[in-house]
């Protein structure tokens, strides 16, 4: 019968709303196609009449919670007292209208212990009512249900119910004690579903689903308690929960009450589905769907139940790994069970359980719109061995998306959009629409597959602008990540053009498309273009009074971050980044908060504020760990950054730990060829190179070079320049002049690089090479270019000029100008900070060799030496200490 409940329930509701005398007429007048339900409706009508028989419920429901009825004796029972056939052993719990006692038979050899429920006050007609309820509940024989053994009335007129005594722990307490995983939680939830579905099949509706009514035994079996008791006794609470109250003059637990119960309508199967959704929400997220309203007053809770759409449970969960597990299917399943309208929920508990099982099996669930990306993603996860790695990479990025549909019109749009997208993905693997597609297509190289997809989206879907816009966004991101920069730029530009044509150049969609180019700008070092576009996007958002914190934060982050790269970060740039952080801090669930802190780190570093930069880097690592989990690549990348800053602030041991851990995370989550891994390897090489493990440092540098030179990373200028600059610097410090000359040759004497910092790093290394080769004219040209970069981008950061002063001294010495050389090296020491330990050590060495030391300078040199010894000693600073302590021979 339950599979047809969607057809039966409206008829039953209409039937029960009629006066009793009119109900037979209603049944006689049912249309011919609905007469098949007549016998079922009559059976349900009789069951409802029995459940609402005059007696205990009517008196109990009219009593305010906690009031004392005539004859009430809440404290009268005592251990060993005999009540009818039962002898009381001890009280297990107490609710507003009933007590629960552990009891055993007072007579006979059979000594089964039961949970005996006793109302505080006897009422008229209760004996008949209990007998009827006993006949209903006695039919429930299921391993997941605490059985009703008997019901009756003592000779003194006291009704009682004898239930199975379940020795277990309340559901939430058990899960907390076991530190259960999401899969274990779902296993328990499915046990509850099975028990509840069985009861519904026996025409019994629970009416009070909540964690307190579920006990978990030592073997992990969940037992559902108190079917129908709320209607009989008003208080069906177990010992840990005693908060039943009345809404609409019907007994229920407020937090788990369905909207129809709040409205005073009769609860049915749909109400049990709703309460099961609330229980699932609490079990999986650890929070109530209406936590805010519960902290206020009853009316606020009622309004929330009737009107408030709960946030997805994944946003409420505290642990990043749990948030990630809930996101998607489980969010959708739980929110469907919590739909305000009964007709929008699962028609049966069985349907909800089936979706939970589909999720566990990796199959598409029926609760969500069957978008092409969702179905494809589920297919891939179930058939990993039959789908090539290239297809996995594509479909993983193009993963599932769920849009909140607010009307039938939007639903139709989504259906058309989903069909278009599904056809798009099918076409990737079967471009000719063949009934037997070539199985070789599944082994297509990833680049070929992406290029095919890009061409398809550029040439098709003009009649589905929403689908096309989303595909353009996703594919431009994917192509950028794969190093297909020209293709990524074309897709992003097409998205901008489409948004301009369909929505207008002052639309939010156009602003979104502009910011969608951010990753491409960053990869190509096009900071000026990105900065100007972000200014335009932010102005559009502000004109539209945009309130989406993610969009606003992205605009502020792009402005502040790119601004800091174009010039030394100023107050305006940092203000943009702090605004982005303030927007993202309250956002629950994944966000780019860690990236914002990374941009703040870069900004403070460009101003020479290394300690503030280190604190930003640590805040970014902590944010990513909290938001994404300790094993996510973003956490690894931010730990890498924090390690680099720890090295700059004389925390070498912490730096090594952070760098190594970040590398391990990135390698495990992204693979051994990930470009981010190259940056981490280069940073670790820089740290170890100055210490006692130079050979290990060179192995890390060689690994960074290997990764950066892979064809997959062609065109990733920002990363490749970082590796190139690090290679030049370490070759210089190792005095590997042939390698340095070879690597500087392509740069000539006009170094062009998008980031001022990278330009300075390359200029200083190549100027040293030119001086060594006695090409003093080229060295002078390079240093002049470096001074121009300083004046344009780092006027407020003297420390950036320290290395140029070092090279200027070397150039002056090569020309025989001793006084100019000494003055330049002294300027180097005045300007340098802890980010330039190597330059300071070299400057001190040059001054010692030039015999330009005096007592005051010797004292400063000793202070510098003691700082190095205290911070890490020869383990981390052997190179610098050797320079300071070397023989005082002429330079």
N, C-alpha and C positions, 0 to 999 in steps of 0.2 A: 504493500500500500504506500510506503513512504516514497517510492519513486514517483508517485503521482500526487504527492502532497501539494505541489504548486497549483494543481487543478482543484484539489479538495478544499484547501484552506479558505479561499474566498467564499466558497459556498457555505462552509461551516460557520464562518464569522457572520454571514448574513442570516443564516438559520438561527443562531443563538441570540441574535439581536431582536428576534421577534418574540412576542408573548407566546407562552407555551401553547395556547389554544390555536394559534395561527400556523404553528410549525408543520402539522400534517398537510395543510393546504399548500404550503410552500413546496413540500416534497412532491405532492401530486402534480404540481405545475412545472416541475423541472423539465427542460427541453429533453427531447429524446436522446441526444448524445450525452446528456449528463445523468440520465436515469441509472446508468451503470454504477454511479456512486451512491445510490439511495441507501442500500443496506449499510454501507460504511458510515454514511452521515447519521443514520439512526443509531448505530452502535456508539458513535462519538457523542451524540446528543444524550444518550442514556448515561454514558460515563461522566459527562459534564454535570448532569443532574445529580448523580450520586456524589460527585465531588463537592457540589454546592449545597448539599442537603443542609437544612436548618440545623444548627447545633453549635459546636464549639467554635468554629472559625468565625461565625458572625459576631459572637460576643467578644472573642479575643481580638479580632481586627478592629473593633471599636474602642479598644483600650489604648491610651497613649503608652508609648514604650516606657517601661520601668514603673508603670502605675501598679497599684495593689488592688486586685479584685476581691470581692467578698469571699471569705473562706480561703484566701490564698495563704499557703504555708511554706514559703520558700526555704525556711531553715528547719523544717520539722523532721526531715528524714535523718536517720542515724544508721551507722554501720551495724550490721547483724539484724536490723529491723526486717520483719516479714511483711510484705505487701502482696496480698493474694497468693499466687504460687511462687513468688520470688523472695529470696533473701538478699538484702543489700550488702555489698562488700565495702565499697568505697565510692565516693563521688568522683566522677571523671571531669565534670564540667557543669557550667551553669549559664543559661541564657536568660533573656528577658521574660520568657513565658514558660520555660521548662528546665528541668534538671536532668543530667545524664549520670547514671550510676552503673558501676560494674556490679552485676548481680549473678546469682546462680539459683537453680531450682531449690525451693525450700523443702521439697519432699521427693522421695524416690531416689533411685540409684543413678539416674542420668544427671551428670553434674556439669553440663556445658555452661560456660560463662557467657553472658550476653551483655550488651550495652542497653540498659533499660532507661527509656525516656518517660519522664513523669511530668505532666503539666502542674504548674503551681496551684491551679484552681480547677475543681471539677465543674462541668457545665451540663445542662440538660441535653438529652438526645445523643450524648457522646458515645454510648455503648453501640448504638446502631451505626453511627458514623465510623467507628473504629472497625467494626466487623466488615463494613463495605470496603474500607481501605485495605484491610488485611487481605481480602479476596483479590484486590488488584495487585498489590505489591508481592504477594506470595508467588506470583507467576514469574517474578524476576529471578532467574537462575543463571548467573553469568559470573565468570571468574573476576571480572573487574567491578562487580557491584557488591556492596555489603548487604547481605540478605536480611530480609525481614522474616524472623522465625515465627512470630506470633504477635497478636494484639488482643486486648481484652479490657475488661473492667473488673476491679476488685469488688468484693461484696459491699465495701463502703462507698462504691460509686466512683472510684478513681480510675480513669482510663490509663492504659499503659501500652507501650510498644516495645517489643523485645527484638533488638537488632543484633546482627553479627558483631562481636567485639573484635575490631581490627587492631592488631598491634603493629603500629607503624608510625611514621613521622609525617606531619603536614607537608604538603607538596613543596612549597617554596623553601621551607626549612630543610627538607631533605636535599633539594638541589643545591642549596647554599653549602650545606655540610659536605656534600660530595664534590663540590666545585664542578658541577656537571657541564658538559659541552653542549653546544646547540643540538648536535645529533642525539645526545642522550635526552635532552629536553623534548625533542620531537618524538622520540620513542615513547616517553610517558604520555605525551599529548595524544598520540595515536591510540594508546590503551584507553584513555578517557573517552575518546571519540567512539571506539568500538563498543564500550559499555553503554554510552549514551544512545548510540544508534540502536542497540538491542532493546533498550527500554522504550524508545519511541516506537519500535516495531510492535511492542506489547501495549501500545496506546497509553504509555505513562510518560508524562512530561515532568522534568525535574523541577524547574522553576527557581532553583537556587544554586546554580553552578558557581563555584568559587574555590580558591585554593584550600580553604579550611574544610571543605567537604570532600577533599581528596587526600587520602593517606597512602603513603608509599611504604610497603613492607620491606623487610631486610633483603628479600630476593629481588627487589626492584619492581614488583608488581604493584601497580596503582589500583586503589579501591575507591570507587565513587560511593558516597554516603548520602542518606537522607532523601530518597526519592519521594516526592509528594509530601514530605513532613512539614514543609513550610506552610502548606495549605491547612494542615491539620493542627499544627501546634504553634504556628506563627514564628516560633524561634527554633530553627533547626541547626543552630550553631554548634560547632565543636568547641572544646575548651579554649582554643587560642583565639577564636573570633566570636564576639558577642555583640555585633553591631547591627542586627536586623532592625529595620525601622519600617515605617509605613509611608508609601508614596501613593497618592490616589486611592487611599483606603485599601490597598492591597499589600500584604506582607512581602518583603523582599530585602535584599542587601543592596543599599543604594549604589555602591560603586559598580555593581554588576547588573544593575537594572537596565533593561532595554528601553528604547524610546517609547514603545507602545505601553510598557508597564508604567513609565512615568506619566503617560497620558491617561492612565487609568483603564486601559484596555486589557482584555483577558490575555494572559501569556500563553504562548503555544510553542510549537517546534522552533519557529523563527526566534523566539526569545531565548531559548536554550542555545541556538547557534550564536546569537549575539553575546551571551554570557560566556560561551566558550571562547569567542574572540577576545573578550576582555582578559580571561584567564591566560590565553596564549600570549597576549601582549605583556602581561605581568611576568609570565614565566620566561619569555625570551629576552625582554628588554630590561627587566628588573624594576620597571616603573609602571604606574597606572596611566592609561591613556588620557585621563583627566586629572593629572596630579595637581595642577595649579588650582583647579576648581575645588578639589577636595580639601585644600588648605583654607578655604573660605567658609562658606555656609551651605546649607542644604539647597537653597534656591539656586545658588551658583552651580552646584553640581547638576541639578535638574536641567538648567539651561544648557550646560555643556553637553549633557547627554543628548539633548534635543537638537542642538544647533552646531556644536563645535566639531569640526573634522579633526580627529587626532593626528598628530604628526606620525610619520612612519616609525615603527618601533626601532629601526636601525639608528634613527637620530637620537633616541633616548638611551640606548645602551652605552655603558661606560667604557667597555674594553674595545679597543680598535679591531681586534680579530673577530669579536662578536658582531660589531657593527657591520663589518665586511660580510660576514656570513648571512646576516639578516637582510642586507640590501638586495632588492630585486624581488625574487619569488616570495619570500616569507613576508616581506612588507606588504606585498599585494594580497596574499592569502588572508593575513590578519585583518587588513583594512576592508576587505570584502565582507568578512564576517561581521565587521563593525558598521556596516552601512546603516544609515538612518532609516531608510525604508526597508521594511521586511522583504519586499519583493526583489531588492537588489542584493540581498545576502545569498549565501548558499541555500538552496532549497531544502537540503537535508544535511545532517552531520556527516553522513556517509560521503556526500560530495566534497565536503571540506577535507575529510580524511584522505580521499582519493587524490586531491591536489597536493597534500602534504607528502603522500607516498610518491607522487610524480616528481616532486622536488628532490626527494632523497635518492630517487633513481636517475636523476639527471635528465628527466623528460620535461617538455613544456607543460606548464600548469595551465588549467583552463580559466583561471580567474583573470588573466590579463589579456589585453588585446594581442592577437598573434602577429606581432610585428616581425618583419623579415629578419631583423637583426637578432631578435630574441630566439626565434625558432632555429635560425642558423647556429647561433651560439650554443643552444642546448644540443643540437645535433652533433656539433663538433665535440662537445664534452663527453657525449656518450660513445662516440666512434673515433676516439683519438688515433687508434691504430690504422684507421682507414682513410684518414685525411692528412695530407702532407703538412709539414711544418709551416710552409709558406701560407697555406690556407688558414692554419691556426692563427698565425700572426695577424692576418687580415681580419678574420672574423672576431678575434679577441678584442681588437681595438674598436671594431664596429659593433661591439657588444650590445646588450639589451638597453632599451629605453622605454619608460612608461610615462605616458602623459595622462594627467588628470582630466578626464572628459566630463564636462559640466552640462552637456545637453545632448539630445539626440542628433542635432546638427553636427556638433563636434565629433560625435561618435562616427557619423557617416564619413566625415572628412578623414578621420583617423583610419577607417577601414580602407578608403581609397589610397591613402598614403602608405599604409602597410602593404597593400597589394602591389603598389608600385615598387616599394623597396624590396619586397620579396622577389619580384620579377627581376629586379636589378641584380641581386646576389645570385639567383639561379643562372642568369645570363653570363655571369663571370665564368662559371664552370661548364656551361652549355650554350655558347654564343649563337649557335645555329639552330637552337630549339629542336634538336634532334630527339626522337623518342628513345634512342639508345645513345646517350652522350658518350664521347670518347673517354674511357677511364684514365687515359694519360693526362687529361686536363687536371686531375687532382694533384699531379706531381709537378705542376707548372712552377718554375722559379718565382720567388716572391716578387721580384721587380717586374717581371712580365705580367703577373697577375694584377699588380697595382696599376701598371700602365694601362692595362685593358680596362680596369675599373674606372680610372680617371677619364679615359677617352669616352667611355659609355656615359658617365655623368655629365661630361661636357657636351655630348651630342644628343642626349635624351632627357626625358622627364620635364620638358618645358611646361607641360600641362599640370605638373605637380610641384609647385614652387616650394612648398614646405619640405617635401621629401628631398627635393634637389638641393635645397639650402643645407639641410642636415648632412647629406652625403658630401657636399662640397666641403663643409667644415671638418667632418671626420677624415675624409681622404686627404685633405691638405695637411692635417696633423700627422697622419700616418706617413705620407710621403716625406714630410720634413724629418720625421724620426728615422726614416730609412735612408736619408741623405739624398733623396731625389729633389734637390732644391729647386730646379727650374720648374718641375712639374708642380711642386707644392706652391710656388709663387703664382703659377698660372691658375691653379684651383682657387687659391685665396683671392686673387684678383677677380676671378669670375664671380665669386660669392659677393664681393663688394659691388661689382657692376650690377648683378642681379638685384641686390637689395636696393640699390639706387633707382633702378628702373621700376621695381614692383612696389617699393614702400616709400621712396623719396630720400633725398640726401639729408633731410633733417629728422629721419625716423630712428627709432631705437634699433630697429633691425639693421640699419646702415651703420650705426655706431658699433653694434655687436660684430658686424663683418669687419669693420676697420680694426678692432682689437683682435679679431681672429688671425690677423697677420703677425701678431706679436712674436711668436716663436721663430718665424721666418726672419723677421728683422734682427732678432737677437743672434740667430745662427749666422747671418750674413754680416753682422756688425753694422747694420743700417740704423744706427741709433737716432740720427737726425730725423729720418723719415718716420720712425716709430714714435718719436717724441711729439712731432707735429700732428700725427694722426690721433694719438692719445689725447692731446689737447682738444681736438675737434670732437672726439667721442665723448669726453667728459662734459663738454659744453652742451652736447645734445642731451645727454642724460639729465643734466641739471635743468634744461629747458622743459623736459618732460616730467620733471620731478620724480625721476626714477628712484625706486626704493630698494631694488634688489641689491643686497650687500655684496654679492659675488661680482656682479657687473661693475658696480662702483669701485670696489676694491681693485679690480683688474685695471681699470683706467688710472686710478691713483698710483698703483704699483708700477705701471708702465711709464708714467710721467716721471715719478721719482727715480726709478731704477735707470732709465735711459738718460735722464738728466744728469745723474751722477757719472755716467760713462762719458758723456759729452764734455763735461767740465768737472772741476772739483765740486763735489756736492755742496750746495748751499742750503740755507734754512728752508727755502721753498721746496727743494727736492725731498729733504728729510721730513718736512711737514706732510707731503703727499704720502710718503711711505708710512708714517705714523697713523695717518688717517685710514690707510688700507688695513693696517693691523687692527685698529679700533673697530673697523667694520667687520672683520673676520673673527675676532676673538669670541663674540657671542654665538657664532654660527656652529651648530652641532653637526657633526658629520664631516666628511672630507672637505678640505679647502686648500687654498694656496697660502695659508698663513705662514708656513715654513719658508716659502719662497719670498714672501715679504720681508721676513727677518733676514734672509740672505741678502736682499737688496739693501736693507739698512746696514748690514755688515759692510757691504761694498762701499756704501756712501761714507760711513765713518772711517773706513780704511783710506779712502781717497783724501780725507781731511787729516790723516795722520793720527786719528784717535783709535789707536790699536786696542786699547783695553775695552772701549765701548764696542768696537767691532767684534772682539772676542765674546762679549756678553750677548751681542745680537746673534752670533753664530750658535752659541749654546742654546739660546732661546728658540732658534729655528730647529735645532736638532730635537729639543724636547717637544716642540709643537708637532713635528712630523711623527715622532714616536707615539705621541698621544692620539693623533688623528689617523695615522695610517698603520700603526703597529711597528714593532721592533724589527720585522723582517722585510719591510717594504723598501724598495730601492730609494725612495725619497728620503727615508731615514738614513740610509747609508750615505747618500750624497751630502746631506746636511752634516753628518758626523765627519765626513771628509773635510768639509769647509771649516768646521769647528777645530779639527786637528791642525789645519794649516794656520789658523789664527792662534792656536795654542803655541805653535812653534814660534810665531812672530812675537809672542809676549813672554818668551823665556819659560815655557812650560813644556819642555821637550818630552818628558816621559808621558804626560797626559796626551800630548800631541801624537806620539807613536801609537798609543792605545786607540785613540779615536780614529786615526788614519787606517790602521790595520782592520779595526772592526768595521769601518765604513766600506773598505774594499771587500771584505768577506761578505757583507750583506749584498752589495751590488753584484758581485760575482754569482752569488747563489740565486738572486732574484732575476738578473738580467742576462747572465751568461758570461763566458770568458772573453767575449769580443765587444762588450758594451763600451761605448765611447766614454761614459762617465768613469768607467774603471781606469781609463788612461789618465784622467785628471788625478784620481786618487794615487795611482802608481807614481806619477810625477811628483806629487806633493810629498809622498813618503821618501822618494829618492832625494829630494832636496834636504829633508830633515836628516837622513842618515849619512848623506855625503860628507857633512862636516865632522862626523864622529869617527868611531873606530871601525865602522862597517861599510867602508867605501865600496867594496866589491858587491855587497848586497844592494847598496844604493844603485849601482850601475845596472844590476839585474832588473830592478824596478823601473829604471829609466828605459831600458831596452824593451821591456814589456809595454810601457806607455807608448813608445815609438811604434812598436808593432801594431798595436790597436789603432793608433791614429792614422796609420798608412793603409789600413784596409780599404778596399774599394767601396765598401758599404758606407764609409764615412767621408767620402769625397765631397768636398764643398762645405764641410763643417768648419768654417773659418775660425770662429771664436776658440773652439777647442784645439784645433790644429796649431793656432798661433801660440796658445799657452804651452803646448808641448814643445814647440820650436824654440820659444824663449827660454824655457827651462833647460833644454839641451844646450843652447848657446852658453848660458851662464855656467853650467857645470863643466862644459868643455874648457871655458876660460879659467875656471878655478883649478881645473886639473892641468892647466897649461898644455892642453892638447891643441897646439897651434895648427897643425895640418887640418884637423877636423873643423876647427873654428874658421879657418880661411875658406874651406870648402862650403861651409854652411852660410857664411856671410856673403859669398859671391853673388847670389841671386838678388840680394837687397841693394847692392851698389852703394851709392852715397845719398840716396833719396828713399828712405824707408817709409813705405806706405802701409799703415795698419789701422783698422777702424777704431781701436781703443788706444787712447793716449798712454795708458800704462804699458800696453804691449809695445808700442813704438819706443818708449824709453828703454825698456828692457833690451830690445834688439839693438837700438842705437848704442847703448853703453858697451855691449859685448863686441859689436862690430867695430866700434872706434878703438877698443883695446887691441883688436886684431890688426887694424890698420897701423897703429903705433908700433906694434911688434914688428911689422913688415917694413917700417920706416916710410909708409905711405902717409906722410904727415898732412898733406893737402886733403886727402880723403877723410882723415881723422878730424881735421878742423871743420870740414863741411858737415860731417855727422854730428859733431858737438854743437855746431851752430843750429842745426835742425832740432837737436834735443833742447837747447835753450828756448827755442821758439815754442815747442810743445809745453815746456814749463810755464812760460809766460801766459800762454793761452788757456791752459787747463789746470795748472797747479800753483797759481800765484799765492794761494793761501796755505800751501803745504811745502814748507822749506825742505822737509826730509826727502822729498822726491828728487831734489837737486843734488843730494849728497854724492851719488855715484857719478854724476857728470863732473862735479868738482874733483873727484878722485881722478877721473880720466883727463881732465884739464891739467892737473898737476903732472900726470905722466907725459902729456904732450909737451908741456913747458920744459920738463926735465930732458926730454929727447931733443929739444931745441937748444939746450944748454942754459936755460934761464932758471937757475937754482932758486932764487928768491920768489919768483912767480910760482914755482912748483910747491915750495913750502907753504906759501900763503894759500894755495888751492887746497892742499891736503888739510891744512888747519880749518879751512872753510868746510871741508867734508865732515870733519869731526863735530863742528858746531851744528851742522844741519842734520846729521844722521840720527835716527832713532833705532829701536830694536828690530825694525824690519830690515835694517841694513847692517847686520852684524859682520857680514863678509867684507863690506866696504870699509867699515870702521877698522877691522883688523888689518886690512891692507893699507889703509891710510897711516895707522900707527907704525906699521912695518916700514913704510916709505920714509916717515919722519925720523925713525931710529937710524935707518940706513943713511939718511942725509945729514945725520949728526945735528939735528935741529931740536933736540930735547933740552928742556930746562927742568929744575926741580918741581915746578908746578905741573908741568906736563907729565913728568915721571909719576907724580902722585895720581894724576888722572888715569894714566895708563894702568897703574896698579889697581885702581878702583874698577876699571873695565875688566881686568883679568880676574879679580875676585868675584865679580858678578857672574862671569862665565863658569868659574869653578863651582860656585854655589848653586847655579841653576842646573848644571848637568855635567860639569867636568869634562874630562877627555872622552867619556863615552859618547857625548853628543857634540862636543866642541873641540876635538883634537886639532882640526885644521886651523882654527883661529888661535888656539893657544900656541901652536907651533910657530905661527907668524909672529906672535908677540914675543916669544922667547928665542927666536932665531938669532944667528950671529949678526953683529952690527957691521956688515960689509956694505960698501957703497951700492946704491940702487943702480 
